[in-house]
Amino acid sequence: MKYYLEQHCPTVGQKMGRALRKMEVEQGLSGGAPGAPIAYHVICHLTFDSAEAFQAAFAPHADTIMADIPRYTSLQPVIQISEVKI
């Protein structure tokens, strides 16, 4: 988590530049019931004006960003593009 927060996230922010409006990181603590396992260890929300803005900012740096992942986890990341409704 230390590497993720202190190295990876700042690198992503720098690479995404002004297209990145906001970054929020959640660390999973437990499932919905007491003692239940977490569904996700970490969820990172990156906010852009549009899916196209994300793609334009991410594509030139995708190899660099993705190559950094093994430095903080052996898990395969799940990427989802969503539209915020409220």
PDB file with SEQRES, HELIX, SHEET and CRYST1 records, atoms N, CA, C and O in Angstrom:
SEQRES   1 A   86  MET LYS TYR TYR LEU GLU GLN HIS CYS PRO THR VAL GLY          
SEQRES   2 A   86  GLN LYS MET GLY ARG ALA LEU ARG LYS MET GLU VAL GLU          
SEQRES   3 A   86  GLN GLY LEU SER GLY GLY ALA PRO GLY ALA PRO ILE ALA          
SEQRES   4 A   86  TYR HIS VAL ILE CYS HIS LEU THR PHE ASP SER ALA GLU          
SEQRES   5 A   86  ALA PHE GLN ALA ALA PHE ALA PRO HIS ALA ASP THR ILE          
SEQRES   6 A   86  MET ALA ASP ILE PRO ARG TYR THR SER LEU GLN PRO VAL          
SEQRES   7 A   86  ILE GLN ILE SER GLU VAL LYS ILE                              
HELIX    1 AA1 LYS A    2  TYR A    3  1                                   2    
HELIX    2 AA2 TYR A    4  HIS A    8  3                                   5    
HELIX    3 AA3 CYS A    9  MET A   16  1                                   8    
HELIX    4 AA4 GLY A   17  ALA A   19  5                                   3    
HELIX    5 AA5 ALA A   51  PHE A   58  1                                   8    
HELIX    6 AA6 ALA A   59  HIS A   61  5                                   3    
HELIX    7 AA7 ALA A   62  ASP A   68  1                                   7    
HELIX    8 AA8 ILE A   69  ARG A   71  5                                   3    
SHEET    1 AA1 2 LYS A  22  GLN A  27  0                                        
SHEET    2 AA1 2 VAL A  42  THR A  47 -1                                        
CRYST1    1.000    1.000    1.000  90.00  90.00  90.00 P 1           1          
ATOM      1  N   MET A   1       0.836  -1.197   0.000  1.00  0.00           N  
ATOM      2  CA  MET A   1       0.000   0.000   0.000  1.00  0.00           C  
ATOM      3  C   MET A   1       0.870   1.246   0.000  1.00  0.00           C  
ATOM      4  O   MET A   1       0.550   2.236  -0.657  1.00  0.00           O  
ATOM      5  N   LYS A   2       1.974   1.192   0.742  1.00  0.00           N  
ATOM      6  CA  LYS A   2       2.873   2.334   0.805  1.00  0.00           C  
ATOM      7  C   LYS A   2       3.403   2.674  -0.593  1.00  0.00           C  
ATOM      8  O   LYS A   2       3.380   3.834  -1.006  1.00  0.00           O  
ATOM      9  N   TYR A   3       3.877   1.658  -1.316  1.00  0.00           N  
ATOM     10  CA  TYR A   3       4.375   1.899  -2.670  1.00  0.00           C  
ATOM     11  C   TYR A   3       3.256   2.424  -3.566  1.00  0.00           C  
ATOM     12  O   TYR A   3       3.452   3.366  -4.334  1.00  0.00           O  
ATOM     13  N   TYR A   4       2.089   1.809  -3.459  1.00  0.00           N  
ATOM     14  CA  TYR A   4       0.953   2.211  -4.286  1.00  0.00           C  
ATOM     15  C   TYR A   4       0.629   3.694  -4.095  1.00  0.00           C  
ATOM     16  O   TYR A   4       0.456   4.436  -5.062  1.00  0.00           O  
ATOM     17  N   LEU A   5       0.552   4.107  -2.829  1.00  0.00           N  
ATOM     18  CA  LEU A   5       0.172   5.493  -2.523  1.00  0.00           C  
ATOM     19  C   LEU A   5       1.297   6.491  -2.778  1.00  0.00           C  
ATOM     20  O   LEU A   5       1.045   7.612  -3.220  1.00  0.00           O  
ATOM     21  N   GLU A   6       2.531   6.092  -2.502  1.00  0.00           N  
ATOM     22  CA  GLU A   6       3.646   7.042  -2.585  1.00  0.00           C  
ATOM     23  C   GLU A   6       4.353   7.051  -3.937  1.00  0.00           C  
ATOM     24  O   GLU A   6       5.017   8.028  -4.284  1.00  0.00           O  
ATOM     25  N   GLN A   7       4.215   5.967  -4.702  1.00  0.00           N  
ATOM     26  CA  GLN A   7       4.917   5.898  -5.985  1.00  0.00           C  
ATOM     27  C   GLN A   7       3.958   5.762  -7.173  1.00  0.00           C  
ATOM     28  O   GLN A   7       3.968   6.585  -8.089  1.00  0.00           O  
ATOM     29  N   HIS A   8       3.134   4.717  -7.143  1.00  0.00           N  
ATOM     30  CA  HIS A   8       2.287   4.436  -8.302  1.00  0.00           C  
ATOM     31  C   HIS A   8       1.261   5.544  -8.559  1.00  0.00           C  
ATOM     32  O   HIS A   8       1.175   6.067  -9.671  1.00  0.00           O  
ATOM     33  N   CYS A   9       0.497   5.896  -7.545  1.00  0.00           N  
ATOM     34  CA  CYS A   9      -0.547   6.911  -7.738  1.00  0.00           C  
ATOM     35  C   CYS A   9       0.020   8.253  -8.199  1.00  0.00           C  
ATOM     36  O   CYS A   9      -0.536   8.851  -9.121  1.00  0.00           O  
ATOM     37  N   PRO A  10       1.099   8.749  -7.600  1.00  0.00           N  
ATOM     38  CA  PRO A  10       1.667   9.999  -8.118  1.00  0.00           C  
ATOM     39  C   PRO A  10       2.156   9.881  -9.562  1.00  0.00           C  
ATOM     40  O   PRO A  10       2.052  10.834 -10.334  1.00  0.00           O  
ATOM     41  N   THR A  11       2.689   8.712  -9.926  1.00  0.00           N  
ATOM     42  CA  THR A  11       3.121   8.509 -11.310  1.00  0.00           C  
ATOM     43  C   THR A  11       1.933   8.555 -12.251  1.00  0.00           C  
ATOM     44  O   THR A  11       1.990   9.193 -13.302  1.00  0.00           O  
ATOM     45  N   VAL A  12       0.853   7.879 -11.873  1.00  0.00           N  
ATOM     46  CA  VAL A  12      -0.360   7.901 -12.694  1.00  0.00           C  
ATOM     47  C   VAL A  12      -0.863   9.334 -12.826  1.00  0.00           C  
ATOM     48  O   VAL A  12      -1.201   9.771 -13.926  1.00  0.00           O  
ATOM     49  N   GLY A  13      -0.916  10.061 -11.729  1.00  0.00           N  
ATOM     50  CA  GLY A  13      -1.369  11.452 -11.773  1.00  0.00           C  
ATOM     51  C   GLY A  13      -0.518  12.308 -12.684  1.00  0.00           C  
ATOM     52  O   GLY A  13      -1.040  13.126 -13.442  1.00  0.00           O  
ATOM     53  N   GLN A  14       0.784  12.127 -12.616  1.00  0.00           N  
ATOM     54  CA  GLN A  14       1.698  12.901 -13.460  1.00  0.00           C  
ATOM     55  C   GLN A  14       1.502  12.543 -14.932  1.00  0.00           C  
ATOM     56  O   GLN A  14       1.478  13.427 -15.789  1.00  0.00           O  
ATOM     57  N   LYS A  15       1.362  11.254 -15.227  1.00  0.00           N  
ATOM     58  CA  LYS A  15       1.196  10.813 -16.617  1.00  0.00           C  
ATOM     59  C   LYS A  15      -0.141  11.264 -17.197  1.00  0.00           C  
ATOM     60  O   LYS A  15      -0.215  11.616 -18.374  1.00  0.00           O  
ATOM     61  N   MET A  16      -1.189  11.257 -16.392  1.00  0.00           N  
ATOM     62  CA  MET A  16      -2.513  11.648 -16.881  1.00  0.00           C  
ATOM     63  C   MET A  16      -2.643  13.157 -17.069  1.00  0.00           C  
ATOM     64  O   MET A  16      -3.471  13.622 -17.853  1.00  0.00           O  
ATOM     65  N   GLY A  17      -1.836  13.905 -16.360  1.00  0.00           N  
ATOM     66  CA  GLY A  17      -1.818  15.353 -16.534  1.00  0.00           C  
ATOM     67  C   GLY A  17      -3.135  16.012 -16.165  1.00  0.00           C  
ATOM     68  O   GLY A  17      -3.864  15.548 -15.288  1.00  0.00           O  
ATOM     69  N   ARG A  18      -3.417  17.096 -16.853  1.00  0.00           N  
ATOM     70  CA  ARG A  18      -4.599  17.910 -16.545  1.00  0.00           C  
ATOM     71  C   ARG A  18      -5.912  17.223 -16.879  1.00  0.00           C  
ATOM     72  O   ARG A  18      -6.971  17.661 -16.431  1.00  0.00           O  
ATOM     73  N   ALA A  19      -5.855  16.154 -17.660  1.00  0.00           N  
ATOM     74  CA  ALA A  19      -7.086  15.416 -17.991  1.00  0.00           C  
ATOM     75  C   ALA A  19      -7.672  14.751 -16.752  1.00  0.00           C  
ATOM     76  O   ALA A  19      -8.885  14.562 -16.659  1.00  0.00           O  
ATOM     77  N   LEU A  20      -6.802  14.392 -15.791  1.00  0.00           N  
ATOM     78  CA  LEU A  20      -7.256  13.764 -14.558  1.00  0.00           C  
ATOM     79  C   LEU A  20      -7.823  14.829 -13.628  1.00  0.00           C  
ATOM     80  O   LEU A  20      -7.103  15.719 -13.176  1.00  0.00           O  
ATOM     81  N   ARG A  21      -9.116  14.731 -13.350  1.00  0.00           N  
ATOM     82  CA  ARG A  21      -9.788  15.721 -12.503  1.00  0.00           C  
ATOM     83  C   ARG A  21      -9.667  15.404 -11.014  1.00  0.00           C  
ATOM     84  O   ARG A  21      -9.560  16.309 -10.186  1.00  0.00           O  
ATOM     85  N   LYS A  22      -9.686  14.095 -10.675  1.00  0.00           N  
ATOM     86  CA  LYS A  22      -9.642  13.705  -9.266  1.00  0.00           C  
ATOM     87  C   LYS A  22      -9.206  12.245  -9.171  1.00  0.00           C  
ATOM     88  O   LYS A  22      -9.513  11.435 -10.045  1.00  0.00           O  
ATOM     89  N   MET A  23      -8.483  11.923  -8.092  1.00  0.00           N  
ATOM     90  CA  MET A  23      -8.101  10.549  -7.793  1.00  0.00           C  
ATOM     91  C   MET A  23      -8.464  10.266  -6.335  1.00  0.00           C  
ATOM     92  O   MET A  23      -8.110  11.032  -5.439  1.00  0.00           O  
ATOM     93  N   GLU A  24      -9.169   9.164  -6.109  1.00  0.00           N  
ATOM     94  CA  GLU A  24      -9.514   8.729  -4.754  1.00  0.00           C  
ATOM     95  C   GLU A  24      -9.129   7.256  -4.626  1.00  0.00           C  
ATOM     96  O   GLU A  24      -9.373   6.464  -5.536  1.00  0.00           O  
ATOM     97  N   VAL A  25      -8.531   6.896  -3.500  1.00  0.00           N  
ATOM     98  CA  VAL A  25      -8.118   5.518  -3.259  1.00  0.00           C  
ATOM     99  C   VAL A  25      -8.833   4.996  -2.020  1.00  0.00           C  
ATOM    100  O   VAL A  25      -8.810   5.626  -0.962  1.00  0.00           O  
ATOM    101  N   GLU A  26      -9.469   3.838  -2.163  1.00  0.00           N  
ATOM    102  CA  GLU A  26     -10.123   3.157  -1.053  1.00  0.00           C  
ATOM    103  C   GLU A  26      -9.351   1.873  -0.751  1.00  0.00           C  
ATOM    104  O   GLU A  26      -8.983   1.143  -1.672  1.00  0.00           O  
ATOM    105  N   GLN A  27      -9.103   1.592   0.524  1.00  0.00           N  
ATOM    106  CA  GLN A  27      -8.497   0.331   0.927  1.00  0.00           C  
ATOM    107  C   GLN A  27      -9.565  -0.512   1.604  1.00  0.00           C  
ATOM    108  O   GLN A  27     -10.176  -0.079   2.581  1.00  0.00           O  
ATOM    109  N   GLY A  28      -9.793  -1.731   1.083  1.00  0.00           N  
ATOM    110  CA  GLY A  28     -10.808  -2.612   1.642  1.00  0.00           C  
ATOM    111  C   GLY A  28     -10.491  -3.012   3.070  1.00  0.00           C  
ATOM    112  O   GLY A  28      -9.342  -3.310   3.398  1.00  0.00           O  
ATOM    113  N   LEU A  29     -11.513  -3.018   3.924  1.00  0.00           N  
ATOM    114  CA  LEU A  29     -11.354  -3.404   5.325  1.00  0.00           C  
ATOM    115  C   LEU A  29     -12.074  -4.709   5.643  1.00  0.00           C  
ATOM    116  O   LEU A  29     -11.530  -5.562   6.344  1.00  0.00           O  
ATOM    117  N   SER A  30     -13.298  -4.871   5.133  1.00  0.00           N  
ATOM    118  CA  SER A  30     -14.048  -6.105   5.366  1.00  0.00           C  
ATOM    119  C   SER A  30     -15.206  -6.167   4.380  1.00  0.00           C  
ATOM    120  O   SER A  30     -15.519  -5.196   3.691  1.00  0.00           O  
ATOM    121  N   GLY A  31     -15.830  -7.334   4.335  1.00  0.00           N  
ATOM    122  CA  GLY A  31     -17.038  -7.483   3.539  1.00  0.00           C  
ATOM    123  C   GLY A  31     -18.221  -6.864   4.268  1.00  0.00           C  
ATOM    124  O   GLY A  31     -18.048  -6.209   5.296  1.00  0.00           O  
ATOM    125  N   GLY A  32     -19.406  -7.069   3.745  1.00  0.00           N  
ATOM    126  CA  GLY A  32     -20.598  -6.460   4.323  1.00  0.00           C  
ATOM    127  C   GLY A  32     -20.962  -6.968   5.701  1.00  0.00           C  
ATOM    128  O   GLY A  32     -21.506  -6.217   6.511  1.00  0.00           O  
ATOM    129  N   ALA A  33     -20.674  -8.230   5.986  1.00  0.00           N  
ATOM    130  CA  ALA A  33     -20.959  -8.805   7.299  1.00  0.00           C  
ATOM    131  C   ALA A  33     -19.677  -8.815   8.133  1.00  0.00           C  
ATOM    132  O   ALA A  33     -18.580  -8.906   7.581  1.00  0.00           O  
ATOM    133  N   PRO A  34     -19.807  -8.723   9.453  1.00  0.00           N  
ATOM    134  CA  PRO A  34     -18.612  -8.768  10.304  1.00  0.00           C  
ATOM    135  C   PRO A  34     -17.760 -10.003  10.010  1.00  0.00           C  
ATOM    136  O   PRO A  34     -18.263 -11.127   9.989  1.00  0.00           O  
ATOM    137  N   GLY A  35     -16.480  -9.779   9.786  1.00  0.00           N  
ATOM    138  CA  GLY A  35     -15.554 -10.871   9.523  1.00  0.00           C  
ATOM    139  C   GLY A  35     -15.564 -11.402   8.100  1.00  0.00           C  
ATOM    140  O   GLY A  35     -14.765 -12.275   7.764  1.00  0.00           O  
ATOM    141  N   ALA A  36     -16.458 -10.889   7.254  1.00  0.00           N  
ATOM    142  CA  ALA A  36     -16.517 -11.349   5.860  1.00  0.00           C  
ATOM    143  C   ALA A  36     -15.294 -10.832   5.104  1.00  0.00           C  
ATOM    144  O   ALA A  36     -14.818  -9.731   5.378  1.00  0.00           O  
ATOM    145  N   PRO A  37     -14.789 -11.611   4.163  1.00  0.00           N  
ATOM    146  CA  PRO A  37     -13.610 -11.168   3.412  1.00  0.00           C  
ATOM    147  C   PRO A  37     -13.936  -9.994   2.493  1.00  0.00           C  
ATOM    148  O   PRO A  37     -15.076  -9.812   2.067  1.00  0.00           O  
ATOM    149  N   ILE A  38     -12.917  -9.214   2.203  1.00  0.00           N  
ATOM    150  CA  ILE A  38     -13.095  -8.074   1.304  1.00  0.00           C  
ATOM    151  C   ILE A  38     -13.243  -8.558  -0.137  1.00  0.00           C  
ATOM    152  O   ILE A  38     -12.671  -9.578  -0.522  1.00  0.00           O  
ATOM    153  N   ALA A  39     -14.002  -7.828  -0.909  1.00  0.00           N  
ATOM    154  CA  ALA A  39     -14.142  -8.134  -2.333  1.00  0.00           C  
ATOM    155  C   ALA A  39     -12.956  -7.581  -3.118  1.00  0.00           C  
ATOM    156  O   ALA A  39     -12.496  -8.203  -4.075  1.00  0.00           O  
ATOM    157  N   TYR A  40     -12.464  -6.414  -2.712  1.00  0.00           N  
ATOM    158  CA  TYR A  40     -11.345  -5.754  -3.381  1.00  0.00           C  
ATOM    159  C   TYR A  40     -10.372  -5.235  -2.340  1.00  0.00           C  
ATOM    160  O   TYR A  40     -10.786  -4.663  -1.331  1.00  0.00           O  
ATOM    161  N   HIS A  41      -9.097  -5.428  -2.574  1.00  0.00           N  
ATOM    162  CA  HIS A  41      -8.069  -4.904  -1.670  1.00  0.00           C  
ATOM    163  C   HIS A  41      -8.007  -3.384  -1.768  1.00  0.00           C  
ATOM    164  O   HIS A  41      -7.930  -2.682  -0.760  1.00  0.00           O  
ATOM    165  N   VAL A  42      -8.041  -2.891  -3.009  1.00  0.00           N  
ATOM    166  CA  VAL A  42      -7.957  -1.449  -3.257  1.00  0.00           C  
ATOM    167  C   VAL A  42      -8.875  -1.109  -4.414  1.00  0.00           C  
ATOM    168  O   VAL A  42      -8.975  -1.859  -5.384  1.00  0.00           O  
ATOM    169  N   ILE A  43      -9.538   0.018  -4.304  1.00  0.00           N  
ATOM    170  CA  ILE A  43     -10.301   0.580  -5.420  1.00  0.00           C  
ATOM    171  C   ILE A  43      -9.785   2.000  -5.620  1.00  0.00           C  
ATOM    172  O   ILE A  43      -9.761   2.804  -4.688  1.00  0.00           O  
ATOM    173  N   CYS A  44      -9.381   2.289  -6.828  1.00  0.00           N  
ATOM    174  CA  CYS A  44      -8.910   3.635  -7.160  1.00  0.00           C  
ATOM    175  C   CYS A  44      -9.877   4.242  -8.161  1.00  0.00           C  
ATOM    176  O   CYS A  44     -10.110   3.681  -9.231  1.00  0.00           O  
ATOM    177  N   HIS A  45     -10.430   5.379  -7.811  1.00  0.00           N  
ATOM    178  CA  HIS A  45     -11.348   6.095  -8.693  1.00  0.00           C  
ATOM    179  C   HIS A  45     -10.591   7.234  -9.360  1.00  0.00           C  
ATOM    180  O   HIS A  45     -10.062   8.118  -8.687  1.00  0.00           O  
ATOM    181  N   LEU A  46     -10.546   7.206 -10.675  1.00  0.00           N  
ATOM    182  CA  LEU A  46      -9.946   8.292 -11.449  1.00  0.00           C  
ATOM    183  C   LEU A  46     -11.082   9.007 -12.169  1.00  0.00           C  
ATOM    184  O   LEU A  46     -11.879   8.370 -12.857  1.00  0.00           O  
ATOM    185  N   THR A  47     -11.159  10.302 -12.018  1.00  0.00           N  
ATOM    186  CA  THR A  47     -12.251  11.070 -12.609  1.00  0.00           C  
ATOM    187  C   THR A  47     -11.734  11.893 -13.782  1.00  0.00           C  
ATOM    188  O   THR A  47     -10.760  12.637 -13.665  1.00  0.00           O  
ATOM    189  N   PHE A  48     -12.415  11.737 -14.918  1.00  0.00           N  
ATOM    190  CA  PHE A  48     -12.117  12.475 -16.146  1.00  0.00           C  
ATOM    191  C   PHE A  48     -13.416  13.085 -16.656  1.00  0.00           C  
ATOM    192  O   PHE A  48     -14.498  12.706 -16.209  1.00  0.00           O  
ATOM    193  N   ASP A  49     -13.318  14.005 -17.568  1.00  0.00           N  
ATOM    194  CA  ASP A  49     -14.516  14.621 -18.135  1.00  0.00           C  
ATOM    195  C   ASP A  49     -15.320  13.653 -18.998  1.00  0.00           C  
ATOM    196  O   ASP A  49     -16.532  13.810 -19.148  1.00  0.00           O  
ATOM    197  N   SER A  50     -14.640  12.643 -19.570  1.00  0.00           N  
ATOM    198  CA  SER A  50     -15.318  11.681 -20.435  1.00  0.00           C  
ATOM    199  C   SER A  50     -14.454  10.438 -20.586  1.00  0.00           C  
ATOM    200  O   SER A  50     -13.273  10.438 -20.237  1.00  0.00           O  
ATOM    201  N   ALA A  51     -15.059   9.380 -21.113  1.00  0.00           N  
ATOM    202  CA  ALA A  51     -14.294   8.164 -21.407  1.00  0.00           C  
ATOM    203  C   ALA A  51     -13.224   8.465 -22.442  1.00  0.00           C  
ATOM    204  O   ALA A  51     -12.122   7.921 -22.382  1.00  0.00           O  
ATOM    205  N   GLU A  52     -13.548   9.324 -23.381  1.00  0.00           N  
ATOM    206  CA  GLU A  52     -12.579   9.695 -24.421  1.00  0.00           C  
ATOM    207  C   GLU A  52     -11.387  10.444 -23.831  1.00  0.00           C  
ATOM    208  O   GLU A  52     -10.252  10.256 -24.269  1.00  0.00           O  
ATOM    209  N   ALA A  53     -11.647  11.294 -22.835  1.00  0.00           N  
ATOM    210  CA  ALA A  53     -10.556  12.018 -22.171  1.00  0.00           C  
ATOM    211  C   ALA A  53      -9.646  11.040 -21.444  1.00  0.00           C  
ATOM    212  O   ALA A  53      -8.425  11.196 -21.460  1.00  0.00           O  
ATOM    213  N   PHE A  54     -10.239  10.022 -20.801  1.00  0.00           N  
ATOM    214  CA  PHE A  54      -9.433   8.995 -20.147  1.00  0.00           C  
ATOM    215  C   PHE A  54      -8.578   8.267 -21.171  1.00  0.00           C  
ATOM    216  O   PHE A  54      -7.369   8.132 -20.981  1.00  0.00           O  
ATOM    217  N   GLN A  55      -9.186   7.799 -22.248  1.00  0.00           N  
ATOM    218  CA  GLN A  55      -8.454   7.039 -23.259  1.00  0.00           C  
ATOM    219  C   GLN A  55      -7.306   7.859 -23.846  1.00  0.00           C  
ATOM    220  O   GLN A  55      -6.210   7.336 -24.044  1.00  0.00           O  
ATOM    221  N   ALA A  56      -7.548   9.121 -24.122  1.00  0.00           N  
ATOM    222  CA  ALA A  56      -6.509   9.978 -24.695  1.00  0.00           C  
ATOM    223  C   ALA A  56      -5.350  10.188 -23.725  1.00  0.00           C  
ATOM    224  O   ALA A  56      -4.195  10.256 -24.144  1.00  0.00           O  
ATOM    225  N   ALA A  57      -5.654  10.290 -22.435  1.00  0.00           N  
ATOM    226  CA  ALA A  57      -4.608  10.499 -21.429  1.00  0.00           C  
ATOM    227  C   ALA A  57      -3.877   9.199 -21.099  1.00  0.00           C  
ATOM    228  O   ALA A  57      -2.667   9.207 -20.871  1.00  0.00           O  
ATOM    229  N   PHE A  58      -4.612   8.078 -21.075  1.00  0.00           N  
ATOM    230  CA  PHE A  58      -4.039   6.799 -20.666  1.00  0.00           C  
ATOM    231  C   PHE A  58      -3.218   6.135 -21.763  1.00  0.00           C  
ATOM    232  O   PHE A  58      -2.134   5.617 -21.494  1.00  0.00           O  
ATOM    233  N   ALA A  59      -3.715   6.143 -22.983  1.00  0.00           N  
ATOM    234  CA  ALA A  59      -3.102   5.379 -24.083  1.00  0.00           C  
ATOM    235  C   ALA A  59      -1.599   5.620 -24.248  1.00  0.00           C  
ATOM    236  O   ALA A  59      -0.856   4.649 -24.390  1.00  0.00           O  
ATOM    237  N   PRO A  60      -1.117   6.867 -24.238  1.00  0.00           N  
ATOM    238  CA  PRO A  60       0.320   7.078 -24.441  1.00  0.00           C  
ATOM    239  C   PRO A  60       1.185   6.532 -23.299  1.00  0.00           C  
ATOM    240  O   PRO A  60       2.386   6.333 -23.481  1.00  0.00           O  
ATOM    241  N   HIS A  61       0.595   6.291 -22.136  1.00  0.00           N  
ATOM    242  CA  HIS A  61       1.357   5.873 -20.958  1.00  0.00           C  
ATOM    243  C   HIS A  61       0.947   4.493 -20.444  1.00  0.00           C  
ATOM    244  O   HIS A  61       1.422   4.057 -19.396  1.00  0.00           O  
ATOM    245  N   ALA A  62       0.080   3.813 -21.166  1.00  0.00           N  
ATOM    246  CA  ALA A  62      -0.466   2.533 -20.709  1.00  0.00           C  
ATOM    247  C   ALA A  62       0.636   1.527 -20.382  1.00  0.00           C  
ATOM    248  O   ALA A  62       0.579   0.871 -19.343  1.00  0.00           O  
ATOM    249  N   ASP A  63       1.629   1.398 -21.247  1.00  0.00           N  
ATOM    250  CA  ASP A  63       2.690   0.415 -21.008  1.00  0.00           C  
ATOM    251  C   ASP A  63       3.448   0.721 -19.722  1.00  0.00           C  
ATOM    252  O   ASP A  63       3.736  -0.190 -18.945  1.00  0.00           O  
ATOM    253  N   THR A  64       3.771   1.974 -19.489  1.00  0.00           N  
ATOM    254  CA  THR A  64       4.508   2.373 -18.281  1.00  0.00           C  
ATOM    255  C   THR A  64       3.673   2.126 -17.030  1.00  0.00           C  
ATOM    256  O   THR A  64       4.166   1.571 -16.048  1.00  0.00           O  
ATOM    257  N   ILE A  65       2.424   2.534 -17.065  1.00  0.00           N  
ATOM    258  CA  ILE A  65       1.539   2.376 -15.904  1.00  0.00           C  
ATOM    259  C   ILE A  65       1.310   0.900 -15.604  1.00  0.00           C  
ATOM    260  O   ILE A  65       1.402   0.483 -14.449  1.00  0.00           O  
ATOM    261  N   MET A  66       1.017   0.115 -16.618  1.00  0.00           N  
ATOM    262  CA  MET A  66       0.736  -1.304 -16.413  1.00  0.00           C  
ATOM    263  C   MET A  66       1.991  -2.071 -15.985  1.00  0.00           C  
ATOM    264  O   MET A  66       1.894  -3.028 -15.218  1.00  0.00           O  
ATOM    265  N   ALA A  67       3.153  -1.667 -16.467  1.00  0.00           N  
ATOM    266  CA  ALA A  67       4.412  -2.338 -16.098  1.00  0.00           C  
ATOM    267  C   ALA A  67       4.757  -2.118 -14.627  1.00  0.00           C  
ATOM    268  O   ALA A  67       5.525  -2.891 -14.055  1.00  0.00           O  
ATOM    269  N   ASP A  68       4.209  -1.090 -14.017  1.00  0.00           N  
ATOM    270  CA  ASP A  68       4.490  -0.797 -12.612  1.00  0.00           C  
ATOM    271  C   ASP A  68       3.669  -1.674 -11.662  1.00  0.00           C  
ATOM    272  O   ASP A  68       4.028  -1.810 -10.492  1.00  0.00           O  
ATOM    273  N   ILE A  69       2.599  -2.257 -12.133  1.00  0.00           N  
ATOM    274  CA  ILE A  69       1.680  -3.016 -11.282  1.00  0.00           C  
ATOM    275  C   ILE A  69       2.368  -4.147 -10.509  1.00  0.00           C  
ATOM    276  O   ILE A  69       2.093  -4.298  -9.319  1.00  0.00           O  
ATOM    277  N   PRO A  70       3.239  -4.940 -11.117  1.00  0.00           N  
ATOM    278  CA  PRO A  70       3.890  -6.016 -10.349  1.00  0.00           C  
ATOM    279  C   PRO A  70       4.764  -5.528  -9.192  1.00  0.00           C  
ATOM    280  O   PRO A  70       5.174  -6.334  -8.356  1.00  0.00           O  
ATOM    281  N   ARG A  71       5.050  -4.254  -9.129  1.00  0.00           N  
ATOM    282  CA  ARG A  71       5.840  -3.722  -8.016  1.00  0.00           C  
ATOM    283  C   ARG A  71       5.027  -3.623  -6.724  1.00  0.00           C  
ATOM    284  O   ARG A  71       5.606  -3.501  -5.644  1.00  0.00           O  
ATOM    285  N   TYR A  72       3.694  -3.673  -6.817  1.00  0.00           N  
ATOM    286  CA  TYR A  72       2.889  -3.566  -5.600  1.00  0.00           C  
ATOM    287  C   TYR A  72       1.852  -4.678  -5.431  1.00  0.00           C  
ATOM    288  O   TYR A  72       1.227  -4.769  -4.375  1.00  0.00           O  
ATOM    289  N   THR A  73       1.653  -5.530  -6.450  1.00  0.00           N  
ATOM    290  CA  THR A  73       0.694  -6.625  -6.293  1.00  0.00           C  
ATOM    291  C   THR A  73       0.959  -7.725  -7.310  1.00  0.00           C  
ATOM    292  O   THR A  73       1.525  -7.491  -8.378  1.00  0.00           O  
ATOM    293  N   SER A  74       0.537  -8.923  -6.953  1.00  0.00           N  
ATOM    294  CA  SER A  74       0.567 -10.039  -7.899  1.00  0.00           C  
ATOM    295  C   SER A  74      -0.833 -10.280  -8.473  1.00  0.00           C  
ATOM    296  O   SER A  74      -1.022 -11.174  -9.299  1.00  0.00           O  
ATOM    297  N   LEU A  75      -1.804  -9.489  -8.037  1.00  0.00           N  
ATOM    298  CA  LEU A  75      -3.176  -9.629  -8.512  1.00  0.00           C  
ATOM    299  C   LEU A  75      -3.361  -8.939  -9.854  1.00  0.00           C  
ATOM    300  O   LEU A  75      -2.678  -7.960 -10.155  1.00  0.00           O  
ATOM    301  N   GLN A  76      -4.268  -9.442 -10.644  1.00  0.00           N  
ATOM    302  CA  GLN A  76      -4.602  -8.841 -11.935  1.00  0.00           C  
ATOM    303  C   GLN A  76      -5.596  -7.694 -11.697  1.00  0.00           C  
ATOM    304  O   GLN A  76      -6.646  -7.918 -11.096  1.00  0.00           O  
ATOM    305  N   PRO A  77      -5.291  -6.482 -12.151  1.00  0.00           N  
ATOM    306  CA  PRO A  77      -6.227  -5.375 -11.932  1.00  0.00           C  
ATOM    307  C   PRO A  77      -7.504  -5.541 -12.767  1.00  0.00           C  
ATOM    308  O   PRO A  77      -7.498  -6.149 -13.837  1.00  0.00           O  
ATOM    309  N   VAL A  78      -8.580  -4.989 -12.245  1.00  0.00           N  
ATOM    310  CA  VAL A  78      -9.854  -4.940 -12.954  1.00  0.00           C  
ATOM    311  C   VAL A  78     -10.094  -3.472 -13.280  1.00  0.00           C  
ATOM    312  O   VAL A  78     -10.120  -2.628 -12.384  1.00  0.00           O  
ATOM    313  N   ILE A  79     -10.268  -3.173 -14.554  1.00  0.00           N  
ATOM    314  CA  ILE A  79     -10.495  -1.785 -14.967  1.00  0.00           C  
ATOM    315  C   ILE A  79     -11.923  -1.672 -15.480  1.00  0.00           C  
ATOM    316  O   ILE A  79     -12.374  -2.476 -16.297  1.00  0.00           O  
ATOM    317  N   GLN A  80     -12.616  -0.671 -14.992  1.00  0.00           N  
ATOM    318  CA  GLN A  80     -13.989  -0.411 -15.432  1.00  0.00           C  
ATOM    319  C   GLN A  80     -14.130   1.074 -15.682  1.00  0.00           C  
ATOM    320  O   GLN A  80     -13.665   1.896 -14.892  1.00  0.00           O  
ATOM    321  N   ILE A  81     -14.766   1.409 -16.773  1.00  0.00           N  
ATOM    322  CA  ILE A  81     -15.089   2.815 -17.064  1.00  0.00           C  
ATOM    323  C   ILE A  81     -16.567   2.994 -16.785  1.00  0.00           C  
ATOM    324  O   ILE A  81     -17.403   2.258 -17.311  1.00  0.00           O  
ATOM    325  N   SER A  82     -16.883   3.969 -15.958  1.00  0.00           N  
ATOM    326  CA  SER A  82     -18.262   4.216 -15.534  1.00  0.00           C  
ATOM    327  C   SER A  82     -18.614   5.684 -15.730  1.00  0.00           C  
ATOM    328  O   SER A  82     -17.745   6.538 -15.909  1.00  0.00           O  
ATOM    329  N   GLU A  83     -19.897   5.945 -15.692  1.00  0.00           N  
ATOM    330  CA  GLU A  83     -20.387   7.325 -15.691  1.00  0.00           C  
ATOM    331  C   GLU A  83     -21.021   7.584 -14.338  1.00  0.00           C  
ATOM    332  O   GLU A  83     -21.882   6.824 -13.894  1.00  0.00           O  
ATOM    333  N   VAL A  84     -20.600   8.654 -13.683  1.00  0.00           N  
ATOM    334  CA  VAL A  84     -21.143   9.024 -12.380  1.00  0.00           C  
ATOM    335  C   VAL A  84     -22.510   9.674 -12.598  1.00  0.00           C  
ATOM    336  O   VAL A  84     -22.653  10.600 -13.397  1.00  0.00           O  
ATOM    337  N   LYS A  85     -23.498   9.178 -11.882  1.00  0.00           N  
ATOM    338  CA  LYS A  85     -24.882   9.665 -12.062  1.00  0.00           C  
ATOM    339  C   LYS A  85     -25.292  10.640 -10.958  1.00  0.00           C  
ATOM    340  O   LYS A  85     -26.023  11.591 -11.231  1.00  0.00           O  
ATOM    341  N   ILE A  86     -24.850  10.434  -9.743  1.00  0.00           N  
ATOM    342  CA  ILE A  86     -25.199  11.371  -8.665  1.00  0.00           C  
ATOM    343  C   ILE A  86     -24.013  11.576  -7.755  1.00  0.00           C  
ATOM    344  O   ILE A  86     -24.102  12.329  -6.786  1.00  0.00           O  
TER     345      ILE A  86                                                      
END                                                                             
